[in-house]
Amino acid sequence: MMGIFRTKSIEDSIRDTEEPDHRLRRNLNALDLTVFGVGVIVGTGIFVLTGRVARDLAGPAVALSFVVAAVVCTLAALCYAEFASTIPVAGSAYTFSFATIGEFPAWIIGWDLMLEMALGAAVVAVGWSGYFTSLLSTAGVHLPDTIAGDNPIVNLPAVAIVLILTVVLVLGIKLSSRVNLVVVTIKVAVVLLVIFAGLFFIEAANYTPFIPPARSTPEVEGLTAPLIQVLFGITPVAYGVLGIFSAAAIVFFAYIGFDVVATAAEETRNPQRDLPRGIIGSLVICTILYVGVSLVVVGMEPYSRLSEAAPLADAFRAVGQPWIAGLISIGAIAGLTTVVMILMLGQSRILFAMSRDGLLPKGLAQVHPTFGTPARTTVIIGAATAVLAGLIPLSALAELVNIGTLFAFVVVSIGIVVLRRTRPDLPRAFRTPLVPVLPALSVLACLYLMLNLPVETWLRFVVWMIIGVAIFFLYGHRHSRAARDRP
């Protein structure tokens, strides 16, 4: 049984990256990584979640919820930065866990990240389809309800965007980064437009009360109640201080992405220098944008009237500026495009790393001889995401994606302390400050946000983990490369 906790040495992980059949091309720099981070972070959270959590949970204090989520992410980001610069290997939290805690925890994290990225990409693709269909309708082009809209038989726009982005990812990481740079420029410009144009339509009365008094609402009843309030026998409430933390646990979805930067470690020219810059830089930029947008939106329109589907665009329509609303829709389409692409990129690299280690079929870890990308895993991820987005009516699963990410952050934070004790000799281009205090704070903060997620989210997460454990013992543990190399 102790074999399930065998670790894979950092030297072995780095040596694997030099195998001809499994070698990825190093084409990325610090700017590329920062843009990747901004590309995946600025998306669903800023264009969709802002209205929902302000209306249902936090009121105007949603800006504080974004700050709370940013603080938790920053603690984890400092741990990620040390790992990514010390172990510049594809796989992110999966690879870090394998090097420090063991094979079974690493598998659990990899399985967990599949949930985060595959579901996240599918959900965002469906959101992209909604904005795209709406924009076409504005231009006088109406797609049949059977292929687009709220309840299509096949969501064709969602399938199409996933397949197009799959081709882009197969053709090369540098092409992907260039496409990302163009699209990110568009959506950041739109976000800045929201902030500065919205300043002229703010009504001070909309900020009062900034933290609405706590009260029980239908949105926090039954299985949708935050777990921590149920565990401690508190009558589930929205708004107030508890509402700010409940909202933070949900808007945390808006920050998912900086960890995807770490999955590109193996394709970075100077990972020791550029990875910490990319991870922390993208997080800082996005926090400033999020707080600015949330303050403007709740100032433009009473929080109780904010829409869930398109809060930014609808806020400008409400003040008689439909042309700005149209630009926001274009920005949302651009924003969601890069989110889908980078989530699929991160997922394909994790699947690639797990296959290279033998925990999944080894043939999936072949690199394309011409494009230098893990084409097989990319195509598999693209096909699975297209099926999910096109055929399955996905409801709001942001909470399920959040719990998976927070769990990964907990393991990475623990791993930093373990690696400092087991391998103090390793050269570290970036060192997480205040170890072990800062990683301990990161663990506690992530666990606290996890406890603020709904009960039903925890139930779904447990079911997904049980399936993952079964696959590990039926296949992964018996075919592990580490088992063959070191009985």
N, C-alpha and C positions, 0 to 999 in steps of 0.2 A: 504493500500500500504506500510505503514511503516513496516508491518510484514516481508517484504522481506529482511529487514536489521536487523532482530533479530540476536543476536549473541548466540553462544553456549559457556558457561563458560568453562574455562580451567579445573576446577574441574570435570565438567560433562564429558569432553573429556577423562580425565584420568580415571574416574570411569568406562567409557564404556570399557576400555581395560581389566578390571577385570571380565567382564561377561564371564561365562564358555564357552558359545557357540561362543564367539567372541574373545577369548584370544589367542594371538600369543605367540609363545615360544621365550624367550630371550636367544639367543645363540651366539650373535655377540660381538666382542670386537673392539678396535680401529684399530688394524691391519686389521681385516676383512673389516671394513668400508673403510679404505684407499685403500685396494686392490679393493673393489667394485668400488670406485671412479676412480681409475686408469684404471680398467677394462673397464668401459664404456666410459671414456674420450679418451683413446688411441685407436682409431679405424678409422672410416671413415675419420675424419679430417686429420690425419697425413698420412694415406696411399693413400688418393684420392684427397682431396681438395687442398692440397699444390700446386700441379702442375697447377690446373685450375686457382686459383686466382693469382698465380705468372705470368702465361702466359697472362691472360686476363685483370687484374686489377691493380696489384701493382708492377710487376717486382721483382727484388731482394729485394725490401723493404717489401716483404711479411712477413719477420721476424718482422718488426715493427707492421704489422697488427695483428700478433699473440700476441704481447705485449699489444696493445690497447685492444684487446678482453680479455686478461688476467686481465687487470686493472679493466675493467667493471665487470668481473666475481668476482674479489676479493672484490669489494665493496658490491656486492650482497651476496657473501659468508659469509661475516662478519654478515650480517643481518640474513641469514639462520642459522648460528651457534648459535646465541642467541635464536632464535625461537625453533630450534630443541632441544636444551638443556633445555629450559623452558617448552616446550610442547612436551614431548617424545611420540607422538602418530602418528600412520600411517597416511599418507595422504599428507605430505609435505606442499606445499603452500596452498592447499585446506584447510587443518586443521587450518593453521595459519590464513588464511583469515576469516574463520568461527568464530574464537575466537576474532577477532579484528574489522572487518569491517561489517560482516553480512552474512546472508545465501545466498542471491542472488549473491553478489560478489564472495563468496566461490564457488558456483555452476559454475559461469563463469570461474573461475580459474581451477576447476576440469575438466570442459569440454575442456578448453584450453590445459590442460596437456594431455588429451586423444589424442588430435591432435598431440602434440609433440611426445609422446612416441609410440603410435600405428603406425603412419606413419613412424616415425624414425626407428622402429624395422623392418617394412616391407621393407623399402628402403635398410637398411643395409643387410637384409637377401638376397635380390636380388644381392647386391654387393658381398656378401659371395659366392653366387652361381657362379658368374663370375670368381672369383679367383679359386674356387674349380674346375670348369670345365677346366680352363686353366692349372692348375696343373696336372689334369688327362691327358690332351692332351700331355703335356710334357712327361708324363710317358708312352705314347702310347695308352692310353684308351680314346676313342672318344665317347662321349654321343650323341645320336640322337638330331638333332635340334628341334624336337618336344617337348623335355623335358628339354632342357638346351640351352644355347646360348643367342643371342641377342633378338630374337622374338619367344620364345617357345609357344606352345599351353598351356602347364602347366609347370611352372618352378619347376620341381620335387626336385632338390637339395635344393632350398630355402624352399619348404614345409617341406622337411625332417628335416632340421636343426631346424626349428621352433618347430616342433612336439617333437623332441628329447629334446630340451631345456625346453619345457613345462613339460615333464615328470620329468626332473631334478628339476624344481622349485616346482612341487607338492610334491616331495619326501622330501623336507625339506630345510630350509634356510641354515643350516650348510653344507649339501652336496653341495648346490649351491655355497657357499663361498669356499669350498675346490676345486671344479672344476674350479672356477674362479681364485684361487691362482695359480694353475698349468698353466693355459692358459696365465694368465697375466705375469708370469715369462718368458714364451717363447717369448711373443711379446715384452716385455721390452728389453730382450736380443737382439732381432733382431733390435730394434730401436737403441740401443747402438752400434751394429755392423755397422749400416748405418752411424752413426755419426763418429765413429773412423776410419772405413775403407774408408769412403768418403773423409776424410781429405787428403789422399794421391793423390786424383784425382782432387783437386780444381784448377781451373785456375783463377787467380786474375782478368783477363780481363772480366770475366763473371759478376763481381760485378759493372762494369762501364757501364752506370751510375747506381748508387745504387737506386735512385728514378728517373725513366725515365720521361721525360717531358710529361705533360698532353696532351692528344689528344682524339678526338672523334673516337670511334670504333663501329663496328656493335654490339658488345656485350653489349653496353649501349644505345641502341636506342629504341624508342617506349615504350612499356610496360615494357621492361627490364631496363629502366633507373632508377637510384635511385630516390626515391620520393622527397628527399630534394632538389635535383638539379632541378626537375620539378617545385616544389612549388615556388622556388625563381628565376625561369626564367633563370637558368644557363644552358648553352649548355652542355648536358651530356657528361662527359669525363671519360676516364680511365687513370690510372697512375697519377703521380703527388701526391700531398698531399691528394686531394679528393679521388684518387684511393686507397690510403692506408686505408682510413676509409670505403670506399665501400667494400674493401676486408675484413676488420675487421668484418663487419656486416655478411659476409658469413662464414669466418673461425670461427666465434663464434660457429658454429655447432660443431666444434672440441672440445669445452669445455663443451658441454651439458653432464651432468652426475653427477657433484658434487651435484646437487640438488636431484638426485635419492638417494644419501646417506641418505638424510633426510627422505625419505619414509620408511626407515628401522628402524626408531627411536624406534618403539614399540618392535622390536626384538633385541634390544641392551641391554647388561647386565648393563652397567653404562652409560646411555645416556648423563647425565650431563657432564661427563668428555670426553667420547669417541667420541661423535658426532662432536664437534668442531674440534677435532684432525683429524678425518676422512675427513671432508669437506675441511678444509684448507690444510691439508697434501697432499691430492690427487691433489688439484689444483696447488700447488707449484711444485710438481714433474712433472706434465704434462706440465706446462709452460716451464720448463727447457728443457724437451725433444723436445717440439715443436720448440722452437727457434733454438736449435741445429740442428735439422733435416732440417728446412727450409733454414738455412744459408748454410748447406752442399750441399743440392740439387741444389740450384740456382748457387752455385759455381762450381758444376761439369758440368753443361750443361747450355747453354744460355737459359734464361727464355722463350724466344719465341719458343723454340723447346721442352719444357716440355710436356709430354703427360698428358691427363686428366684422363684416366682410371687407370694407374699404374705408376705415376711419379717416385717413388723411384726405383722400379725394372727396369724401362726403362732407368733411368739415369745410372745405373751400366751396363746395356747391352751396352749402348752407349760408355762406356769406356773399353769394352772388358772383363767384369767380370760377365758372365752369371751365374756362380755358386752362387754369392752373390744375384743376381736377384732371383734365385730359393729359397734361404732362406728367402728373403723378402716376396715372395708369401706365404710361409708357415706362416710367422709372420702375414701377412695380414689376412689369414684365421683364425688364432688364435685370432687376435685382433677383427675381426668382429664377431666372435662367442660370445665373452663376451659382446660385445655391444648389440647384439640382446637379450641375456639372461637378462641383467640387465635392459634394457628398458622395457622388459615384466614384470620383477619383480616389478619395480616402478609403472607401469601401473596397475598391479593387486592390489597393496596396495592402490592406490588412489581409484580405483573402489570399493574395500572392504570398505574403510572409508566412501565413499558416500552412499553405500548401508546400512551400519550400522546406518547412520543418517536418513535413510528413503527417501533420494532424488532419489534413485533407488530402485528396489525391494529388500526388506529386506532379502529374502532367499539367495541372493548372498553373504551375509556377514557371512555365516556359515564357521567355521574353521574345517578342517579335524580332526577327533578324534584321528587318529594314527600319522599323520605327523605334526600336529600343524600348517598347512599352509592354507591360503584362497584358497582351491583347486578349488572351483566353479569359482571364478573370474579368477584364473590362467588359467583354461581350456578354458573359454570364450575368454580371451585375446589371448591365443595360437591359438585357432581356427580362430579368426578374422584375426590375423596377417598372419597365413598360407594362408588364402584365398587371402588377399591382395597381399602377396608376390608371390603366385603361379599363380594367374589368371589375375591380373591387371598389365599392363605394366606401371610401375611407372617411371617417368622421374625424373630429379634432383629436389627434393622437400626440399632440405636442407634449402632454404630460408623460406619456410612455417613453418618448424619446429622451425627455429630461432625466428620468430616473436612471436610465441606462448610462447617460453621460456622467451624472453625479457619482454613480457607482465606480465608473472608470477613474474619476478624479480621486476618489478615496484610495483606490489601490495604488495609483501613481504616487500619491503623497506618502503613503506608507513605504513604498519602494525606495524613495529617496533616502529615508533613514536607514533602511536595510543596506543599501549600496554603500553608504558612507561607512558603515561598520564592517562590511565584508570585503570591500575593495577601496580602502583609503588611499591606495597607491595610484589609482587611475588619474591621468591628467584630465582636468576639468576646465574647459574654456570659460564656462559660466558656472558659478556656484550659487545655489539657492541660499539666501541669507538666513541667519538665525535658526539653523537646524539644531535640534529637532523641534523647536517651538513653532516655527512657521508651518512646517508640514502638519503638526498636530492641530493647529488652528484651521488649516485647510480641511482636514478630515472632519473636525467637529462642525465646521460651517456647511460642508457638503451634506453631512448626515442630517443637520437641522433642516436644510432646504428639502431633503428627501422626505422627512417626516411631515412637511407642510403640503406634500402632494396628496391627492385624493386616495381613499381606500381602494377604489376600483383599479387605480393605476398599480398599486402594490400587488393586487391579485393577478393582474395580467403579467406583471414582471416575474412573479414567482413561477407561473406556468411556463413562460419562455425559458427561464433558467433550468427547469426540470427537463425540458426537451434537450437543451444543450448538454446537460450532464449525461443523459442517455446516449447521445451521439458520441461523446468523448470516450465513454467506456466501451461502446460497441465498435468504434473504428479508430479514433484518434490515438488513444493510449496504446493500442496494439501495433499501429503503423508509424509511431513517432520515430523520427530520425535520431532524436536524442537517446531513445531506448536502444537503437541498433549500435550507435557509436559508443555508448557507455552502459553496458548491461547493469 
